[in-house]
Amino acid sequence: MNAECRTIIGATQPDFISGLNLTGGYVGFELSACFAGSQGNDIYNYQKVFTDFPFLFNGNRSTRVLDSYSPDNTNATLPALSSTIRNDETDPNSYFVEDGSYLRLKNLQIGYNFAETVVERLRVQDLRIYVQGTNLFTITGYDGLDPEIASFDNLTLGVDGNVGYQVYPVSQIYTLGVNIKL
């Protein structure tokens, strides 16, 4: 193999970007949900350099290394385990390119507006309680931390774990709230 064997693979721009907002209510209860996702984009998962190869001395590795080459496992996805990088395994190659498609529940809120009789007794104009969850789940086949990666310039578009930039996955947030209008 040489440089002439190389070909461009992957597409950082999704074929389809989606979003869906749902709202509804019934007898004082209300529900709102927001979904977002993308379909057809690829991500260069540079994080695999740190998790699947001996890039860091005595560092932990992912369970993917269980499918490393051995005489008994000749159809492995990873090269033979070693304590050093011997054959340029971490050079850019198709192993690092993954489907970045995902669907995420970005926000879910369930609320209850108290009846007018309760509101009048408490001497307020309006009373509402709610529970909210943010980034509750993501459906994806991507092995990295978060398929919704940030890009800092055109050179890092579609690259997860670019050297020099540390990007953290979005947090799950749970909120309990009360709205009181005096």
C-alpha positions in Angstrom: 0.0 0.0 0.0 1.1 3.5 -0.7 -0.3 7.0 -1.0 -1.7 6.3 -4.5 -4.1 3.7 -2.9 -5.8 6.3 -0.8 -9.3 7.6 -1.6 -11.5 10.2 -0.1 -14.3 8.7 2.0 -17.0 10.1 4.3 -19.2 13.2 4.1 -19.2 15.7 6.9 -22.4 17.4 5.7 -25.6 15.5 6.6 -28.1 14.6 3.9 -30.9 15.5 6.1 -31.2 17.6 9.3 -34.4 17.3 11.3 -36.3 18.9 14.1 -39.7 18.3 15.6 -41.5 20.2 18.3 -44.6 18.7 19.9 -47.0 20.4 22.3 -50.3 19.4 23.8 -52.5 19.8 26.8 -55.5 18.3 28.6 -57.3 19.5 31.7 -54.5 21.6 33.2 -51.7 19.3 32.1 -49.4 20.3 29.3 -46.6 18.5 27.5 -43.9 19.8 25.2 -41.1 17.9 23.5 -38.3 18.9 21.1 -36.4 16.3 19.0 -33.4 17.0 16.7 -31.2 14.9 14.6 -29.2 14.4 11.4 -29.0 11.7 8.9 -26.2 10.8 6.4 -23.2 12.5 7.8 -19.9 10.8 8.8 -17.6 11.6 11.7 -13.9 11.0 11.9 -13.7 9.6 15.4 -10.2 10.7 16.4 -10.9 9.7 20.0 -10.2 6.1 19.0 -6.5 6.9 18.8 -6.6 7.3 22.6 -9.0 4.4 23.4 -8.1 1.7 20.9 -4.3 2.1 20.5 -1.4 2.4 22.9 -1.1 6.2 22.3 -1.0 6.9 26.1 1.5 4.8 28.1 -0.5 2.3 30.2 -3.7 4.0 29.4 -7.1 2.3 29.6 -8.5 1.0 26.3 -12.0 0.4 25.1 -13.7 -3.0 24.9 -13.3 -2.8 21.1 -9.7 -4.0 21.6 -11.2 -7.4 22.4 -11.6 -7.7 18.6 -7.9 -7.3 17.9 -6.0 -9.5 15.5 -4.6 -12.8 16.8 -3.8 -16.1 15.0 -7.3 -17.2 16.3 -9.0 -14.0 15.2 -7.8 -13.2 11.7 -10.9 -11.2 10.7 -10.4 -8.7 13.5 -11.3 -5.0 13.2 -8.1 -3.8 15.1 -4.5 -4.8 14.6 -2.7 -7.1 17.1 -2.5 -5.6 20.6 0.9 -4.1 21.4 2.5 -1.7 23.9 3.6 0.7 21.1 2.3 1.9 17.8 4.3 -0.2 15.4 2.8 0.1 11.9 1.3 3.6 11.7 -2.1 2.2 12.8 -3.1 5.6 14.0 -2.6 7.3 10.6 -5.9 8.4 9.0 -7.8 5.5 7.7 -11.3 4.1 7.3 -11.4 2.6 10.8 -11.9 6.1 12.2 -14.8 7.1 10.0 -18.2 6.3 11.5 -21.8 7.1 10.7 -22.7 10.2 12.6 -26.5 10.0 12.2 -28.5 10.5 15.4 -31.9 11.4 16.9 -31.9 13.2 20.2 -34.7 14.2 22.6 -33.4 17.7 23.3 -36.1 18.8 25.7 -39.2 17.4 27.4 -41.4 19.4 29.8 -44.5 18.2 31.6 -46.4 20.9 33.5 -49.6 21.4 35.4 -51.6 24.6 35.7 -53.6 24.7 38.9 -57.4 25.3 38.7 -58.7 28.8 39.3 -60.2 27.8 42.7 -56.8 26.9 44.0 -55.2 30.0 42.6 -57.8 32.3 44.1 -57.4 30.6 47.5 -53.7 31.2 47.4 -54.3 34.8 46.3 -52.1 34.6 43.2 -53.1 35.2 39.5 -51.5 32.0 38.2 -49.7 28.9 39.5 -48.0 26.2 37.5 -45.5 23.4 38.4 -43.4 21.6 35.9 -40.7 19.0 35.5 -38.2 19.3 32.6 -35.5 17.1 31.2 -32.9 18.2 28.7 -30.9 15.8 26.5 -32.7 12.8 27.8 -31.7 10.3 25.2 -29.8 9.9 21.9 -30.3 7.2 19.4 -27.1 6.6 17.3 -24.7 4.0 16.2 -21.8 6.4 16.8 -19.1 5.0 19.2 -17.9 8.4 20.3 -19.1 10.5 23.3 -21.6 12.6 21.3 -22.5 12.6 17.6 -23.5 16.3 17.8 -19.8 17.4 17.6 -18.7 21.0 17.5 -16.5 22.3 14.7 -14.2 25.3 15.2 -13.3 25.9 11.6 -13.6 24.2 8.1 -10.6 21.9 8.9 -12.2 20.4 12.0 -15.7 19.9 10.4 -16.7 16.3 11.2 -13.7 15.5 13.4 -14.4 14.4 16.9 -11.4 14.9 19.3 -9.3 17.2 17.2 -6.0 17.8 18.8 -6.0 21.1 20.6 -9.7 21.2 21.1 -11.5 19.3 23.9 -15.2 18.9 23.3 -17.4 17.5 26.0 -20.7 15.8 25.4 -23.9 17.6 26.3 -25.2 17.1 29.8 -28.5 15.6 30.9 -30.3 18.2 33.0 -33.4 17.7 35.2 -35.3 20.6 36.4 -38.3 20.9 38.8 -39.9 24.4 38.7 -42.8 26.5 39.9 -44.2 29.5 38.1 -46.2 32.0 40.3 -47.7 35.1 38.9 -48.6 37.5 41.8 
